[in-house]
Amino acid sequence: MFTQLNPTIPVHVLGKGDGYAFGMIDYGQEHNLIWVTALDDTGEIWCAPNPKVRLDRNWTMGRKENPEVAAEKAAMKIEAGMSDAGAPVPCACESVPATI
């Protein structure tokens, strides 16, 4: 059964990133729910199994960011060479004094 979500739900798909779930597929009791999600960064649409989907933080509801999601985002920043402030991380060679 397919259910359209209205309004959409902000989620994080582990291994893919943040997005909005706009549909859910339920194949029955022997299967995970499938979240149909549009990803923010790429615009891709993925059907993610329930164990890979986490709700986004919600200040009004008092829900903080999931630690697993926070760790994944930090790792993605490191891979992209970005600091917490969003600026590029300086190369380690820049901290070595030049000798001529």
C-alpha positions in Angstrom: 0.0 0.0 0.0 1.3 3.5 -0.9 0.5 6.4 1.4 1.2 10.0 0.3 2.5 12.1 3.2 0.9 15.5 3.5 2.7 17.4 4.8 6.1 16.0 3.9 8.3 14.8 6.8 11.9 16.1 7.1 14.2 13.1 7.5 17.8 11.9 7.2 18.6 8.8 5.1 21.7 7.2 6.4 24.4 7.1 3.7 22.4 9.5 1.5 21.7 12.7 3.5 18.8 15.0 4.4 15.6 15.2 2.6 11.8 15.1 2.7 9.8 11.9 2.8 6.7 12.4 0.7 5.4 8.9 0.5 5.5 5.6 2.3 5.2 2.1 1.0 4.0 -0.8 3.2 4.4 -4.2 1.6 3.1 -6.0 4.7 4.1 -7.6 7.9 7.3 -9.4 6.7 8.8 -6.3 5.2 10.3 -2.9 6.3 8.3 0.2 5.6 9.8 2.0 2.6 10.1 5.8 2.8 10.0 7.6 -0.6 12.3 10.5 0.0 13.5 13.5 -2.1 17.1 14.4 -1.1 18.0 18.0 -0.5 21.5 18.1 -1.9 21.0 16.2 -5.2 17.3 16.2 -5.8 17.4 12.4 -6.2 14.4 10.4 -5.1 15.2 7.3 -3.1 13.1 4.5 -1.6 14.8 3.9 1.8 14.0 1.0 4.1 12.8 2.0 7.6 16.1 1.0 9.4 18.0 3.6 7.3 15.6 6.6 8.0 15.9 9.0 10.9 13.6 11.9 11.8 15.2 15.3 11.6 15.6 17.3 14.8 12.5 19.4 15.9 13.0 22.2 18.3 9.3 22.6 19.0 8.9 18.9 19.9 12.2 18.9 21.9 13.8 16.3 19.6 17.5 16.8 19.2 19.6 15.6 16.3 20.1 11.8 16.4 23.7 11.1 17.4 24.1 8.6 14.5 23.1 11.4 12.1 25.4 13.9 13.7 28.3 11.6 13.4 27.6 10.9 9.8 27.3 14.6 9.0 30.6 15.3 10.8 32.3 12.5 8.8 30.9 13.9 5.5 32.3 17.4 6.4 35.7 15.8 6.9 35.5 14.0 3.6 34.6 17.2 1.9 37.4 19.0 3.6 35.2 21.5 5.4 35.5 22.7 9.0 32.5 23.1 11.4 32.2 26.8 10.3 31.9 25.7 6.7 35.3 27.0 5.7 37.9 24.8 4.0 40.1 23.0 6.4 43.7 24.2 6.0 46.2 21.8 4.6 48.6 20.3 7.2 51.5 21.5 5.1 50.5 25.1 5.8 51.3 24.8 9.5 54.9 23.8 8.7 57.3 26.8 8.5 59.0 27.2 5.2 62.7 26.7 5.2 64.8 28.3 2.5 
